[in-house]
Amino acid sequence: MTATDTADGFRQQPIWLLGVGALLLAQAGLALALFGPHHPWAALTDDRPILSGRHPLHLYHGTLGADAFRRHGTTTCYDPAFQAGYPKTPVFDGGCRPAELFLLLGGGTYDPAAYKLGLFLTVLLVPLAFVAAARGAGLPPGVAVLAGVGGVVLGWSAPARSMILDGELDLLASGLAAVVFVPWLARFARTTGIDAWLVLAATALVGWYSHPLVWVGLIPVVFLYYLVLAPRHGPAWHLALLGVAFVAVAPNVWWLLDWGKYWWLRRPAPGEPVLPPDWDAVLGHPADYVTMFGCLPAGGGLLALAVAGLVSAWRHGCRTAAWLAVVSAGLAVASARLAAASLLLSAGATDRLVLLAAAFLVPATASAVAKLLGWFRGPGVATVLLLLALLFLGWLDGPTRPLARATGLAADPLLVGLSAGQRELLAVLKRHTTPEARILWDETTDQRPGWNWTALLPVLTDRAFLGGLDPEAGLEHSYCAMCSRQLVGRNLPDWSDAELEAFCRWYNVGWVVARSPEVAERWARYPKAGVVARLVEGGRPVVVYALDRPRSFVLSGSATWESATARQVVLTNVLPNPEGHVQLSLHMLEGLRVSPSYVRVERMPDPTGRDPVDHVRLCLPGPVPRITLIWEAP
């Protein structure tokens, strides 16, 4: 990590562009393996959705958000297809922003192929990000390519693989942007050029869009950077840095305002501990920090090489890049230890912060490795050999990738496409249910492979559901779900038949999908439930019940339920009850607007007082041929 003339780059040594191309080609081969050992390109481009992790949830919300953005310039919308209506916002689900972008670029409709291609391109950018980071730190092209090799190795480590498999593309993209941004701050301090400014502005824009919390964590780094270097520069430098902040935040204001407005919608899971940190545990011992890096390949060795590279950089005058890397990595490690001690994050999330810390140190590590190889007069040859090894692992390692797995450069394939049991269940639902009522879905939190596929149920069946979206959503609108053998937080066996009947009327439940023996047993004892199908999905028995009850979303008064989409809810032939009301089985939200304007919309509390979210009540003077409900986020 030695300071070099910024002109000493790829233009002067274009041969190393072949190395960058080899990195991209190798990463493409490794990334294609995510889509299976046989015909991965077909799996990448067909219309089968990814079912691993929360990919289905992000695809579903990405579809809603892309459609909403095309219509009125915001990705926030009201979705009546789940939970009797809930607000889809940047808070839930924040991880769908990359999916919204992919689908907008693909036409703005439900398109699994566009989502998969977006995922593939995001993974493909990993080595490029580390090459760019090394150039920002002042490293020559050959060492930058070596940093790209390190990025590939780090990008397929266990924490990075889990991000890809779990669908956390927002965190991955934001982390890559941060890895580039920090060293380019050093380059911007060294030479205030348009290229450095453009890189800073672009990465900050991507980072704030992808995952703003990561970039909020970088604010202390930027503040310290400005505090140290501001006295050395004139007004142009200060205005340029202010311009970076403007370009980063201003284009994101349209959704950041909604992010701040709806943060309260997410609530901790019942019984989730939020404890004050044990500062002794946070600080720990020196050996604890080495142990933290055990989730990464050669974690201890990476730390030692990074320290050597940082010391060398400091001695050779590249001090800004060195201390920025140290401060950024230190903040990431401190955040990981603080979150773990406070039980605010899972162990997996803590590992991802450690991964981010290691990513900031990759340029220094590459510099140290290059110097070490230089003693043997072979850094260029060694880099070429590493590139050839990556190309072999990416394209010639065989369908099961034995060598890539042995070296930690392979992930388990993503689960792509519905299973035979899932397709059979969808066929049963289409055949035995109608849009006249909701389907009560038995959720489970065991998170088997493909557990979140149910988030796509409204797209795949054109039906409305209670449950199936995400049992860990943390939304009060999910109160009405049947999860872990409980209904609205009460053990299902404790419910009387009369209480079940009242619940099914209030939420207009016409069918029940029981996916556990306890749930199936209770609904079998409900007098109005009849079995319409028994099948197996995901290795577990599934029983579908039809409920013998009136099916209508109109609880009082009368109307034809014409349609209910994220765009609008339409009622026709509307007649009020004697009190002048039409009561709907639909969650009320502030900002729900009704047309014609002389119809008034009010809140209607749950008669039992249990549901924290009121339902919709319309007040009208007489019959109305057509009423349209549209949510305008307040």
Secondary structure, DSSP 8 states (H G I E B T S, - for coil): -----TTSSTTT-THHHHHHHHHHHHHHHHHHGGG-SSSHHHHHHSS--B-STTHHHHHHHHHHHHHHHHHHS-S-EEETTBTTSEEE-SSTTGGGHHHHHHHHHTTSS--HHHHHHHHHHHHHHHHHHHHHHHHHTT--HHHHHHHHHHHHHHHTSHHHHHHHHHT-HHHHHHHHHHHHHHHHHHHHHH---HHHHHHHHHHHHHHHHH-HHHHHHTHHHHHHHHHHHGGGS-HHHHHHHHHHHHHHHGGGHHHHHHHHHSGGGB---TT-------HHHHH--HHHHHHHGGGSTTHHHHHHHHHHHHHHHHHTT-HHHHHHHHHHHHHHHHHHHHHHHHT-S-HHHHHHHHHHHHHHHHHHHHHHHHHHHHTTT-HHHHHHHHHHHHHHHHHSS-TT-HHHHHTT-------BS--HHHHHHHHHHHHH--TTSEEEEEE--S--TTGGGGGGHHHHH--EEES-S-TT--BGGGGG-EETTEETTEEGGG--HHHHHHHHHHTTEEEEEE-SHHHHHHHHTSTTEEEEEEEEETTEEEEEEEE-S---SEEESEEEEEEE-SS-EEEEEEE--TTSEEEEEEE--TTEEEESTTSEEEEE--TTS--SS-EEEEE-SS-EEEEEEEE---
